[in-house]
């Protein structure tokens, strides 16, 4: 039974109700003295609490899509393996499924567009990872068979699933609505996790003797998508956006790979990698790479390319306000920076759903089709 299925939630809710009813019915019998009855009362209380807390956790996970499977929850998810023959032959993107966007007219892709689930293989990094590709309606309209479109990589946080970007954060629906309102140009969205070597939180770092995550996002991914879809290969065709850990990755990749991306957006972003049990040792004693992965240090000490950045924070509710202000102060020509500062906003979907529409409008103005 899937971790995110409604059936699992119903089973736990029903189990909680039945255990609560059993506790009420059995309590008078266990109210007498004796160690067995005391253990019985303790057992009933614990059973009700465990089932209730499990139900709450399952409901929260279904809403926020923090973990997509039991193996991911247990920290036992394994990274996909790259097929070297496919990559060498130029087939770096393989479509493994299709679905309709949650927009009016979803049955016709000329009206609603289409979402393809794909497996992307990195030629240099040798990383293979799944993603969702949103193709706007204009991609399929008659007369546009040779038209190219701008594209944006969209990253969720850690832990998290790519489905967050479709459901909780509603990127395809927002992009479809904004384009229909003529507030943005039609864009292709490549939606995925920054976790390309699960369960490890690699945070877009090329790890010595480990996953080359920066290489994947900085070089492999735009090349692979451009080879499979009608997207240009110049930096002005590409942007990258993410929240939390994904926001850090988006800013890091845009900052350090201006040859690939013209724009980077960090929603509630960190500005340096978090080293903990989930990340492990990212640098293996490489102090230069450790410094480079600190975005504030990079802005001070490394050349800045012709890139545009958008960063978001809140006066209350976010812990990154001071670091965001420092990031803004350190960006210098030829790079440019814009910002969104909310009065109130937490590190959550509600805040990011407020920021995503203006962020996509901002990105659309900085990208071109060719």
NUVEX-557698 format. One record per residue (C-alpha): residue number from 1; chain; x, z, y. Coordinates in steps of 0.05 Angstrom, whole numbers, plus 5000, padded with zeros to 4 digits. Example, Ala and Ser with C-alpha at 12.3 -4.5 7.8 and 13.67 -1.06 7.14 Angstrom:
<sites>
num / chaine / u / w / v
1 / A / 5246 / 5156 / 4910
2 / A / 5273 / 5143 / 4979
</sites>
This chain:
<sites>
num / chaine / u / w / v
1 / A / 5000 / 5000 / 5000
2 / A / 5029 / 4978 / 5067
3 / A / 5053 / 5032 / 5115
4 / A / 5015 / 4998 / 5171
5 / A / 4951 / 4982 / 5133
6 / A / 4884 / 5009 / 5154
7 / A / 4870 / 5027 / 5081
8 / A / 4928 / 5077 / 5080
9 / A / 4901 / 5110 / 5143
10 / A / 4831 / 5115 / 5114
11 / A / 4858 / 5145 / 5050
12 / A / 4895 / 5200 / 5088
13 / A / 4837 / 5214 / 5134
14 / A / 4790 / 5220 / 5075
15 / A / 4840 / 5263 / 5038
16 / A / 4846 / 5309 / 5099
17 / A / 4770 / 5316 / 5103
18 / A / 4763 / 5331 / 5029
19 / A / 4820 / 5382 / 5030
20 / A / 4789 / 5416 / 5091
21 / A / 4722 / 5420 / 5055
22 / A / 4756 / 5447 / 4993
23 / A / 4792 / 5500 / 5035
24 / A / 4725 / 5524 / 5064
25 / A / 4692 / 5526 / 4995
26 / A / 4750 / 5561 / 4961
27 / A / 4769 / 5610 / 5016
28 / A / 4718 / 5665 / 4997
29 / A / 4745 / 5665 / 4926
30 / A / 4816 / 5672 / 4951
31 / A / 4801 / 5726 / 5001
32 / A / 4813 / 5783 / 4952
33 / A / 4879 / 5820 / 4942
34 / A / 4934 / 5795 / 4895
35 / A / 4995 / 5752 / 4902
36 / A / 4963 / 5692 / 4867
37 / A / 4906 / 5690 / 4917
38 / A / 4954 / 5696 / 4975
39 / A / 4994 / 5637 / 4948
40 / A / 4928 / 5599 / 4940
41 / A / 4910 / 5611 / 5013
42 / A / 4979 / 5590 / 5036
43 / A / 4976 / 5528 / 4993
44 / A / 4908 / 5507 / 5021
45 / A / 4932 / 5517 / 5093
46 / A / 4996 / 5477 / 5080
47 / A / 4958 / 5421 / 5045
48 / A / 4909 / 5413 / 5102
49 / A / 4965 / 5413 / 5154
50 / A / 5008 / 5364 / 5115
51 / A / 4950 / 5315 / 5107
52 / A / 4928 / 5323 / 5179
53 / A / 4999 / 5312 / 5207
54 / A / 5010 / 5254 / 5160
55 / A / 4945 / 5222 / 5185
56 / A / 4967 / 5231 / 5257
57 / A / 5035 / 5201 / 5242
58 / A / 5005 / 5141 / 5205
59 / A / 4956 / 5129 / 5262
60 / A / 5012 / 5133 / 5314
61 / A / 5056 / 5086 / 5274
62 / A / 4999 / 5035 / 5267
63 / A / 4989 / 5038 / 5343
64 / A / 5063 / 5036 / 5364
65 / A / 5090 / 4999 / 5303
66 / A / 5153 / 5041 / 5301
67 / A / 5165 / 5028 / 5226
68 / A / 5140 / 4966 / 5191
69 / A / 5151 / 4986 / 5119
70 / A / 5164 / 5045 / 5072
71 / A / 5236 / 5022 / 5062
72 / A / 5247 / 5021 / 5137
73 / A / 5217 / 5090 / 5144
74 / A / 5264 / 5116 / 5090
75 / A / 5324 / 5083 / 5123
76 / A / 5336 / 5038 / 5063
77 / A / 5320 / 4970 / 5093
78 / A / 5374 / 4919 / 5080
79 / A / 5396 / 4862 / 5124
80 / A / 5380 / 4792 / 5103
81 / A / 5437 / 4750 / 5077
82 / A / 5457 / 4686 / 5111
83 / A / 5456 / 4622 / 5070
84 / A / 5522 / 4589 / 5088
85 / A / 5501 / 4521 / 5062
86 / A / 5440 / 4519 / 5107
87 / A / 5479 / 4540 / 5168
88 / A / 5535 / 4490 / 5156
89 / A / 5483 / 4435 / 5146
90 / A / 5450 / 4450 / 5213
91 / A / 5386 / 4482 / 5186
92 / A / 5394 / 4548 / 5222
93 / A / 5319 / 4562 / 5231
94 / A / 5271 / 4563 / 5172
95 / A / 5195 / 4570 / 5184
96 / A / 5166 / 4620 / 5134
97 / A / 5096 / 4629 / 5164
98 / A / 5048 / 4612 / 5220
99 / A / 4993 / 4650 / 5255
100 / A / 4945 / 4642 / 5313
101 / A / 4957 / 4675 / 5380
102 / A / 4905 / 4726 / 5401
103 / A / 4877 / 4683 / 5457
104 / A / 4813 / 4642 / 5468
105 / A / 4813 / 4578 / 5428
106 / A / 4862 / 4606 / 5378
107 / A / 4839 / 4555 / 5326
108 / A / 4870 / 4497 / 5364
109 / A / 4944 / 4499 / 5380
110 / A / 4934 / 4449 / 5437
111 / A / 4892 / 4504 / 5470
112 / A / 4923 / 4569 / 5446
113 / A / 4992 / 4550 / 5423
114 / A / 5021 / 4575 / 5357
115 / A / 5065 / 4631 / 5331
116 / A / 5115 / 4614 / 5277
117 / A / 5150 / 4667 / 5236
118 / A / 5221 / 4643 / 5223
119 / A / 5286 / 4664 / 5192
120 / A / 5345 / 4651 / 5238
121 / A / 5416 / 4644 / 5212
122 / A / 5476 / 4652 / 5257
123 / A / 5531 / 4601 / 5247
124 / A / 5588 / 4644 / 5276
125 / A / 5562 / 4714 / 5263
126 / A / 5535 / 4699 / 5193
127 / A / 5475 / 4742 / 5210
128 / A / 5406 / 4724 / 5183
129 / A / 5345 / 4758 / 5213
130 / A / 5270 / 4744 / 5222
131 / A / 5236 / 4728 / 5288
132 / A / 5170 / 4704 / 5316
133 / A / 5170 / 4641 / 5359
134 / A / 5112 / 4631 / 5406
135 / A / 5101 / 4558 / 5424
136 / A / 5055 / 4548 / 5484
137 / A / 4996 / 4500 / 5482
138 / A / 5033 / 4450 / 5525
139 / A / 5085 / 4443 / 5469
140 / A / 5032 / 4407 / 5427
141 / A / 4994 / 4367 / 5479
142 / A / 4994 / 4292 / 5477
143 / A / 5046 / 4262 / 5523
144 / A / 5093 / 4322 / 5516
145 / A / 5125 / 4301 / 5451
146 / A / 5193 / 4295 / 5484
147 / A / 5185 / 4348 / 5538
148 / A / 5232 / 4407 / 5535
149 / A / 5213 / 4478 / 5553
150 / A / 5250 / 4540 / 5578
151 / A / 5256 / 4596 / 5528
152 / A / 5263 / 4672 / 5530
153 / A / 5290 / 4718 / 5477
154 / A / 5244 / 4780 / 5474
155 / A / 5271 / 4844 / 5443
156 / A / 5236 / 4908 / 5423
157 / A / 5269 / 4976 / 5423
158 / A / 5298 / 5017 / 5366
159 / A / 5267 / 5035 / 5320
160 / A / 5212 / 4984 / 5324
161 / A / 5184 / 4921 / 5293
162 / A / 5178 / 4852 / 5321
163 / A / 5102 / 4859 / 5313
164 / A / 5105 / 4907 / 5372
165 / A / 5118 / 4847 / 5416
166 / A / 5056 / 4811 / 5390
167 / A / 5007 / 4868 / 5387
168 / A / 5027 / 4930 / 5427
169 / A / 5062 / 4892 / 5483
170 / A / 5021 / 4828 / 5477
171 / A / 5076 / 4780 / 5500
172 / A / 5043 / 4715 / 5474
173 / A / 4975 / 4733 / 5505
174 / A / 5008 / 4752 / 5571
175 / A / 5050 / 4688 / 5573
176 / A / 4989 / 4646 / 5556
177 / A / 4947 / 4679 / 5610
178 / A / 5000 / 4674 / 5664
179 / A / 5012 / 4600 / 5649
180 / A / 4937 / 4586 / 5650
181 / A / 4934 / 4620 / 5719
182 / A / 4992 / 4577 / 5742
183 / A / 5034 / 4639 / 5756
184 / A / 5088 / 4618 / 5706
185 / A / 5111 / 4554 / 5673
186 / A / 5098 / 4548 / 5598
187 / A / 5155 / 4582 / 5561
188 / A / 5176 / 4589 / 5489
189 / A / 5185 / 4662 / 5468
190 / A / 5231 / 4683 / 5411
191 / A / 5208 / 4753 / 5393
192 / A / 5250 / 4799 / 5349
193 / A / 5284 / 4866 / 5340
194 / A / 5354 / 4879 / 5366
195 / A / 5365 / 4911 / 5297
196 / A / 5393 / 4850 / 5259
197 / A / 5431 / 4892 / 5208
198 / A / 5380 / 4945 / 5189
199 / A / 5377 / 5004 / 5185
200 / A / 5437 / 5007 / 5232
201 / A / 5427 / 5007 / 5307
202 / A / 5482 / 4958 / 5326
203 / A / 5461 / 4953 / 5399
204 / A / 5488 / 4882 / 5410
205 / A / 5560 / 4901 / 5396
206 / A / 5609 / 4861 / 5353
207 / A / 5630 / 4916 / 5306
208 / A / 5700 / 4911 / 5275
209 / A / 5692 / 4895 / 5201
210 / A / 5617 / 4897 / 5213
211 / A / 5558 / 4857 / 5240
212 / A / 5576 / 4811 / 5298
213 / A / 5513 / 4826 / 5336
214 / A / 5536 / 4805 / 5405
215 / A / 5559 / 4739 / 5378
216 / A / 5492 / 4728 / 5345
217 / A / 5451 / 4740 / 5409
218 / A / 5502 / 4712 / 5457
219 / A / 5519 / 4648 / 5421
220 / A / 5485 / 4636 / 5355
221 / A / 5412 / 4649 / 5373
222 / A / 5403 / 4601 / 5431
223 / A / 5441 / 4547 / 5393
224 / A / 5398 / 4556 / 5331
225 / A / 5332 / 4555 / 5370
226 / A / 5354 / 4495 / 5412
227 / A / 5369 / 4458 / 5348
228 / A / 5300 / 4472 / 5319
229 / A / 5254 / 4468 / 5380
230 / A / 5251 / 4428 / 5445
231 / A / 5293 / 4475 / 5487
232 / A / 5353 / 4456 / 5529
233 / A / 5423 / 4483 / 5517
234 / A / 5445 / 4499 / 5588
235 / A / 5442 / 4571 / 5614
236 / A / 5384 / 4554 / 5662
237 / A / 5341 / 4540 / 5601
238 / A / 5349 / 4611 / 5574
239 / A / 5330 / 4682 / 5591
240 / A / 5328 / 4747 / 5553
241 / A / 5284 / 4808 / 5562
242 / A / 5276 / 4874 / 5525
243 / A / 5254 / 4946 / 5530
244 / A / 5294 / 5010 / 5519
245 / A / 5351 / 4992 / 5470
246 / A / 5327 / 4920 / 5473
247 / A / 5332 / 4925 / 5548
248 / A / 5404 / 4946 / 5543
249 / A / 5418 / 4888 / 5496
250 / A / 5384 / 4839 / 5544
251 / A / 5425 / 4862 / 5603
252 / A / 5490 / 4864 / 5563
253 / A / 5481 / 4795 / 5534
254 / A / 5461 / 4764 / 5601
255 / A / 5519 / 4799 / 5636
256 / A / 5572 / 4780 / 5586
257 / A / 5546 / 4711 / 5567
258 / A / 5529 / 4674 / 5631
259 / A / 5548 / 4610 / 5593
260 / A / 5485 / 4621 / 5551
261 / A / 5434 / 4657 / 5594
262 / A / 5414 / 4651 / 5667
263 / A / 5369 / 4713 / 5669
264 / A / 5365 / 4781 / 5637
265 / A / 5310 / 4834 / 5643
266 / A / 5318 / 4907 / 5623
267 / A / 5253 / 4947 / 5619
268 / A / 5271 / 5021 / 5620
269 / A / 5340 / 5000 / 5596
270 / A / 5399 / 5041 / 5577
271 / A / 5466 / 5020 / 5608
272 / A / 5513 / 5041 / 5552
273 / A / 5504 / 5044 / 5476
274 / A / 5480 / 5108 / 5445
275 / A / 5528 / 5132 / 5391
276 / A / 5492 / 5173 / 5338
277 / A / 5475 / 5174 / 5265
278 / A / 5435 / 5109 / 5270
279 / A / 5491 / 5071 / 5304
280 / A / 5551 / 5097 / 5267
281 / A / 5620 / 5082 / 5294
282 / A / 5610 / 5019 / 5335
283 / A / 5681 / 5010 / 5361
284 / A / 5730 / 5037 / 5309
285 / A / 5780 / 5059 / 5362
286 / A / 5774 / 4996 / 5404
287 / A / 5774 / 5028 / 5473
288 / A / 5770 / 4962 / 5510
289 / A / 5706 / 4942 / 5474
290 / A / 5678 / 5011 / 5485
291 / A / 5690 / 5005 / 5560
292 / A / 5662 / 4934 / 5561
293 / A / 5598 / 4958 / 5528
294 / A / 5587 / 5006 / 5587
295 / A / 5550 / 4959 / 5634
296 / A / 5566 / 4999 / 5696
297 / A / 5641 / 4996 / 5678
298 / A / 5635 / 4921 / 5665
299 / A / 5604 / 4908 / 5733
300 / A / 5662 / 4944 / 5766
301 / A / 5719 / 4915 / 5726
302 / A / 5699 / 4846 / 5698
303 / A / 5681 / 4781 / 5732
304 / A / 5607 / 4771 / 5744
305 / A / 5577 / 4704 / 5728
306 / A / 5521 / 4664 / 5760
307 / A / 5467 / 4707 / 5728
308 / A / 5403 / 4740 / 5752
309 / A / 5381 / 4809 / 5730
310 / A / 5315 / 4847 / 5735
311 / A / 5316 / 4922 / 5720
312 / A / 5258 / 4970 / 5719
313 / A / 5251 / 5045 / 5725
314 / A / 5204 / 5099 / 5752
315 / A / 5212 / 5154 / 5804
316 / A / 5180 / 5202 / 5755
317 / A / 5178 / 5198 / 5679
318 / A / 5241 / 5158 / 5666
319 / A / 5311 / 5184 / 5652
320 / A / 5347 / 5121 / 5674
321 / A / 5330 / 5123 / 5749
322 / A / 5399 / 5142 / 5774
323 / A / 5435 / 5095 / 5727
324 / A / 5388 / 5038 / 5748
325 / A / 5405 / 5050 / 5821
326 / A / 5479 / 5048 / 5804
327 / A / 5470 / 4982 / 5766
328 / A / 5435 / 4951 / 5826
329 / A / 5490 / 4974 / 5873
330 / A / 5546 / 4945 / 5829
331 / A / 5518 / 4875 / 5821
332 / A / 5556 / 4827 / 5866
333 / A / 5560 / 4752 / 5881
334 / A / 5551 / 4705 / 5847
335 / A / 5505 / 4749 / 5805
336 / A / 5438 / 4773 / 5834
337 / A / 5393 / 4831 / 5819
338 / A / 5319 / 4849 / 5829
339 / A / 5283 / 4913 / 5811
340 / A / 5215 / 4944 / 5797
341 / A / 5208 / 5018 / 5811
342 / A / 5142 / 5051 / 5793
343 / A / 5119 / 5116 / 5823
344 / A / 5102 / 5143 / 5754
345 / A / 5118 / 5115 / 5686
346 / A / 5142 / 5140 / 5619
347 / A / 5185 / 5108 / 5565
348 / A / 5126 / 5077 / 5530
349 / A / 5081 / 5016 / 5520
350 / A / 5035 / 5034 / 5578
351 / A / 5093 / 5029 / 5627
352 / A / 5121 / 4965 / 5597
353 / A / 5053 / 4931 / 5596
354 / A / 5050 / 4942 / 5671
355 / A / 5119 / 4912 / 5680
356 / A / 5117 / 4853 / 5632
357 / A / 5071 / 4806 / 5674
358 / A / 5114 / 4810 / 5738
359 / A / 5177 / 4806 / 5695
360 / A / 5154 / 4741 / 5662
361 / A / 5136 / 4713 / 5730
362 / A / 5205 / 4732 / 5756
363 / A / 5238 / 4699 / 5696
364 / A / 5197 / 4636 / 5701
365 / A / 5221 / 4625 / 5772
366 / A / 5293 / 4627 / 5749
367 / A / 5290 / 4582 / 5688
368 / A / 5283 / 4507 / 5682
369 / A / 5261 / 4461 / 5626
370 / A / 5324 / 4419 / 5628
</sites>
